[in-house]
Amino acid sequence: MSQPTSLLSLEDALNCMRALPLGSPKTEQVTLTNAQMRVSAETVESKISMPLFDNSAVDGYAFCLADLSADMSLPVSQRIAAGDAPCELVRGGAARIFTGAPIPTGADCVVMQEHAILPDDKANIVQFSGDLSLQQNIRPAGQDFLKGTVLIERGQVLNPPRLGLLASAGVADVRVYRKLRVAIFSTGDELLEPGNSLKAGMIYNSNRYLLTSLLVSLNVEVVDLGCVKDDFSATCEVLLAAATQADLILSTGGASVGEEDYVQRAIKANGSIEFWRIAIKPGKPFMQGEVQGCPILGLPGNPSAVLITFLQLAKPIIHQLQGCRAQAPKAFKLPIRFTQKRASIRREFIRVQRDEAGMLCVHPNQSSGMLSSACWAEGLAVFPENACVNEGDLVDFYPFSMLLAPPETPLVESL
């Protein structure tokens, strides 16, 4: 695809990336212990109903309601604990029963022990008080799920409740997609690792740690290739190394066409570029291509632009490569306490915070090089392309709590 002369819209960029032949995720069989937050590669149906038998929801006494005598008392004929195989209930009698224990044949009511009285002068006799009803405190067989019920669908993330559900059905292992390997590297002679003393013209490499943290939150395997100097040969070398070790490459910096920007040239020498430059702010110099068949996303060098392009562009593609059925984050309509008189040709992602009145306040410094404003902010407000924004207008607001959340986090209807 030839690079467009105009800026590509966010939606067109995402559609372009999703249409590319990104390959099918490989799968592996793992135990439930090792399946935490992995993506299921199969749909799992239960081979049993759960529970298998009617059981007691409380500690108490089981009996047949029709057998209850006029004085609301019955003799206790057996004791049933969880794990026991009970005998058939003696007609006209009651069974001492505990939570989770099977209901004996013939019983149709359980009264909790708090509503039972054991008279001192009558051995093995129990009396009841309160309202009684059929099937009271009885959990029926199949109440949780029936045999043949779909427990997990392919593409769902195996979070703790889903792992517990599989275990309750007797499933010991599950087929999952192999962890995605994402190679990352930064470019720039000016970058220095934290812990070293800064020299004139140097800055600390924050993108390396920002990207690593974002990727770890998505449960991917990070291949950290460090920082590459502004050199064509060195950039080619790291690209080829990344292509042999990873399923996806993420680079930061050097994606433009300046004299010291080598990423584009190195990609073209070893692969191809699908598109470059997106109509968003910050994040315009975002790039997508391939190196030796391995997809690469070239993120900008400024930290806030890295954060926003990752959340808006890289994260959806990572979910696709993981085989994950992730939902797009939900936007909320909130009023903005800000006026933008000049319309921009780019969609703007503004770092904002809610005030006591529920209006969105804009951080005074929206520089793409700042991360402190992202730490101050509760989320991002979106200013549409080619539109002015006036104070009080409703704009789309995306909380960081959703943007940074694991896939399939339930979407709430209000803040």
N, C-alpha and C positions, 0 to 999 in steps of 0.2 A: 504494500500500500504506500503510495507516495504521501509525503507529509503535507498536510493542508497548510495553505498560506494564512488562513484565519484560525481563530481559537476554536477548539473543539468543546462542545458543551459537556457538562458532567455526565448527563445521561448517555450521550453518544459515545463518550469514552468508556463508560461501563459496559454498554452494549457491545462495543468493539472488542473489549477484553473477554467478555463472556462468550463471544462467538468464536474465539480462537481455539484451535485444537490443543487444549491444555493437558490432554491425556487422562486416563482413568486411574484413580487412586488404587494402589495395591492394598491387599487385605492380609490379615493374619488372625489366628485364633489365640485369644488370651483368656486367662482366668478372670473371674469377677474382681479379684483383688487387684489386678493390673489393668482394669478397664475404666478406672475413674476418669471421667470427662473425655473419654475417647468417643469416636463417632461410629455408631453401629453400621456394619456393612450388610446386615440382614434384617429381615422382619421375623420376629420371634413370636410364635404362638404357644400358648400354654398347653402342655400335655395332660394337665390335671385341672380339676376344679379346686378352688381354695376359698374357705376351708373344705377339706374332704368330708367333713361330718358336721352335724349340728353340735355347737359347743356353748358352754356357759360364758356369758359376758361378765359375770360377777362371782365372788365367793358367796355361797348360800346353800339353798336346798332346792332340789328338783323333785317334781311330783306331777301327778295327773290332776288337773284342776277339778275334774268331776269326782275324784276320790276324796276331796276335802270334807272332813266331818263337820258337824254342826258347830262344834266348839273351836273350829279352825286349827285343829291339831292332827298330827300324823306321826306314826312311829318311824324312826330312822332305820332303814334296812341295809344300807351299804354306804361306803365312802369312796368317792371318785376324785382322784387327782389328775392334773394334766399329764397325759402320757399313758393313763390307765385304759384298759379295755373293759368297760362296765358290763355288768350282768343286766338282764332285762329287769326293769323295775317291778318290785313286788306290788301287786294290786293292793291299793289302800295304804301304801307306804311312801316314804320320801327317801331321797338319797342326799347325803352330805356331798356337796360338789364344790369344786374350786375353778377359778377363772381359766378358761381354755380347755377344760376337761370335756370329754364327749358326753352328750346328753344320752342317758339310757333309754332304750326302747320303752315306750309307754309313758314317758314324761312329756308334758307340753307346757310347763311353766317353771320358772326359777325365781325364787324370792331371795333377795340379798340378805346376808346374815344380820344386817342392821335392823331388818324388819322381822326377825325371827326371835322367839323366846324359848329357852330351854328350862322348863319348870324344875326346881330343885328336887321335888318329891316324885318326879316321874322320869325314870331312866329311859334314855333313847326316845323321848317324845319331844317333838318340836311344835310350837304354836306360831301362828302367823298373824300379822296385823297389816292394815293398809289395804289399798285397792289391788286386786289381782286380776290378771287377764291372760288369755291364751298367748303363748309364745313370748311371754314376758321374759326379758333378759336372756333370750336364746338367739345366738348368732347362727343363721341357717347355713347349711352347706352351699358353697358357691356364692356366698354373699360378696366376696371380694372380686372374684372372676370365675368364669366357667371354662371348662376344657374347650380349647379352640379359640379362646379370646386372644386378640393381638396384644401382646404386652409391650413390645418395642417395635417401632417401624424403622426401616432402613433410613439412614441419614439423621436420626435423632442422637443427641448427645447423651451419653450414659452418665447422668448426674446421680447423686446419692439416692434419691427416691426410686429412680428407675433401676439402679443396681439392686436395691432392696427388694423391689418387685420381682426381678428375675430370680433372685435367691429364694423368695417365698414360693416360686413355682418349681423349685428344684433345679434350676439352670445353673451349672457350675462354670461354664465358659461361654464365650460369645465371639463371633467373628466381627472384627472391627477394621476400619481403614488404618493402614500403617501411618504412623505419625509423619506429618509433612515436614520435610527438611527445607529450611529457608536459610540461604546464605546471605549475610549482610556485610557490607564494607562501606567505609566513608572515604571521601577523597579530599585532599587539601594539604598543602605544605604548611598551612597555618595552624593545623590541629595538633593539640597536645593532650596526652592522657591526664586525667585528674590525679593529683598527688605529686605532680612535678611543678617546678617553679616556672611561672610564665615569663617569657621573654618578649621583647618589643615585637609587635605585629602578630603575636600568637593568641589563640583562644583555646579553651578546653573543648574536647570532643564530647558534647552532650548527646549528639544523635545516636552514637553507639549504644548508650545505656537507655535512652528513650526507646529505641527500636527493639532492643533486647527485651525490655520489660513488656512492651506491647505484644510481642510475639509469644513470650512465655505465658501471658494471660490467655492466649488462644490455644495453648497446649501443643505448640509446634516445637520441633527440634531445631535449635538455632546453630548454624554453622558460622561462627564469628571469624571473619577474615581480616579484622582490624582496620587500620587506616592505610590508604594508598597515597603515595606522593603524587604530585601533579606531573605525571610522566606518561607518555603514550605506551611505551613498552611495559611499564609496571602495571598500568591499567589493563592492558591486554592479558597479561599474565594472571592477574587476579580474576578476571572474568572467566577465563578458561578453567581455572581451578574451581571456581564456584559452579560452573556448568557441569562439572564431573561429580560434584559432591552433593548437589541440592536439586530439589524439585522446582524451586523458585529463587530468584535472586532479587534482593533489594539493595539499591545503592543510594547514598545520599551525597548531594553535591556534584559539581562537575557536569550537570546535565544540560547546560546551556551551550552556546556556540562561541564563547570567548576564547582568546588565545591560550588561556590556562585551563580550559575545560576540555577534558580528554575522553569522558565517558561515551559521548555520542560517537566520536571517531572510532574508539575501540570497539564499540558494539557493531558499527557498520563494517569494520574490518574482519569481524568474527561471526557476524550474524546479520540481523536486519532490525530496523526501527519501524514499528507499526504506526505510531503517531507521537507527536510532541507538542506541548503547549495546550493547556486546558483553560477554559473561561471561568476560573475561580480565583478568589483572592482570600488568603494567600495560597500559593501553590501552582501558579501558572506554568512553570517549567517542568511539569510532570511528563514523564516519558514512558512508553511501553514498547518493548521489542523482544528479541530472542537471541541467545548466544548458543550455538551448537544445539539448537532445538529446545533449550531451557528458557522459559519465559523470564524476562527481567523487567522490573519496574524501577525506573529512575526517579527518585524523589528529589525535591529541591534540597538545598543545603541549609536553609534557615530553619531552626528548630520548630517554631510554631507551624510553619508550612509543612514540615515533616509530619507533625502530629495530625494535622487536618487532612493531608492527602492520604495518610495511612488509614484514617478512620473512614474517609469517604470513598477511596478507590482501592487501596491494597486489601483492606479487611474483607470486603465482599468476595474478592478473587481468591483469597486464602480459604475462606469458607467453601467456595466452589471446589478448590483443589482438595480440600479435606473430605469432600463428599457430604458436607453438612447442609442440612435444610434450615439455614438460619433465616430469621425474619429481619427485615429492615427496621431500624429503630423508628419509633413513633415520634412525630413532631407534635408539639402542643402550640396552640395559638395564644400568645400572650402580648399585652401591649408594651411598646417600647418607649422608654423615656429618653428619646434622642431624635434629632432631626437631621436627615442627610439631604441636602438641597440639590446635590449633583448626582445624577444617575450614572451608574457604572455599567460598562459592557460586560463586566464579570460578576458572577454570583459571589457575594461576600459572606464569609463565615466570621461572625463577630463574637469575641469573647465577652460574655455578659454575666450579670448576677442579678437576682431578684431583690427588690427592696421590700419594705414592710407592706407596701400597698400592692405587691404582686407584679409591679412593673419591672421591665428589664432595664438595668443600668449598664451602660457601656463602659468598659475599661478605657481610660483616656489614652493609653498607648496600645495600638493594634499592630505594631511592627511585627513582621514575620520572623524577626530574630529574637523575640522575647518569649520566654516560657513563664516568667513570673505572672503575667496576666492570665495565662491558662490555669495556673495554680490558684489565683484569686477567683477565677470564674466558676460558676455552677454549670455552665454549658455554652452552647453556641447558638446565637441567633442568626438567621439567614435573611440577607437582604437580596431580593431577586434582581436579576439582570435588567438593565434599562428601566429602572423604576426608582423614583425618589421615595424616601421614607420620612414620614412626619411623626412627631411625638404623639403617642396615643394609638398609632396604627398597630393592628395585630400582625405579628410576624411569626414565622415558624421558629420554635425553640426546641433544641435537642439537649437534654440534660447529659452531662458527662457520665452520670450514673448508668445511663442506657448505652451511650456510645462506647463506653469502656467495659460494658458488662459481657459475660460469657454468652455464646450463642444460645438462642432459645430461652433467654430470660423472659418471663411473662411480661407482657405489655400492660401497663396500668392505664386506666381511663382518665385519671386526673392526677395532678401533682399534689 
